[in-house]
């Protein structure tokens, strides 16, 4: 009993090297003895720290990567953190009397700010000192810092025209439709990433782990500035999806000139990720173009049945069997049988009403793969297409041609 695997091109290149450079530390103007002084609201500062903390390195031989960089500039305080895989930057409104920048230990600073009352917070740093002093109501604290010049330089979008602009809601949804299908190990680096293909007014996202393939296409409001394809680490893209703000915001995407980094900006949030160097498999050749049997079934009922079957399938290599039974008349269009069994655990079976086109057929899938794809779409009905028990099955949400998912079957020997 084994899981069939998608046949993918073995082309692999090593990961793009992480960025690392230096910042320039500035405290006022030469000859002036003005201290850096910033006033902001505790709630805004706490929220920003919570966001950027997701990029703080938890274990690193470079102490500065455990820090958050504070940059005081005209009318804003910008917080930045990086683990050299991703970087996050969030700006918040602030009253800045003197600009400057300094990095402090992220965990202690975040915990302290979270403990303060919802009042104004004052941050000060004396010229020539790396200490940051915090005052709020009756509370005072001093944090030893590291000069900003030791913090890695991170690219920013700034005023550059983006490669593409897309709705945050649609982009977040598209990421959810594909990121789960990426490989979770680095044995083949390109498969641990998500392909982003910019072509005209379309942005296509694709991910594959060798056993399944997920593809989602978005229509851009404006054509992409250039046609290109990049591979973004799946973990980084998933992190971006969690951080994107709700509402009608747009996210601006910019690929750096050497195609080594992806920058994203939405509202006050800026995100940066390294890219994976390599060639993604030609996913369009993997998607079957014909089918012999096709079933259309209520997605929520199918998902519930698959979850029940997965309980028993865990004791039998995750095998969940699907039987497509054509109906005998227009009043009985057919049914889908979802079942699983294990010698020591027992068995389960669900009989679901469905519309079956083509002859009776049986196919088996990994139960987790079934629940994964059925969970990410909001479609009312799901369509499954197959040609034989040993060939890939194709899942398509009814009424949504922008999403397609391909899964290789479990081979049972005799079905």
Secondary structure, DSSP 8 states (H G I E B T S, - for coil): -EE-----------------------BSSTT----EEEEEEHHHHHHHHHHHGGGS-SS-S-GGGGEEEEEEETTEEEEEEE-SSEEEEEEEE-EEEE-EEEEEEHHHHHHHHHHS-SSEEEEEE-TT--EEEEEETTEEEEEEEEEGGGS------TTS--SEEEEHHHHHHHHHHHGGGS-SSSTTGGGGEEEEEEETTEEEEEEE-SSEEEEEEEE-SS--SS-EEEEEEHHHHHHHHHHS-SSS-EEEEEE-TTS-EEEEEETTEEEEEEB--S----GGGTS----SEEEEEEHHHHHHHHHHHHHHHTTTTTEEEEEEEEEEETTEEEEEEEEEEETTTEEEEEEEEEEEESS-EEEEEEHHHHHHHHHH---SEEEEEESSTTS-EEEEETT-TTEEEEE--EE-S--
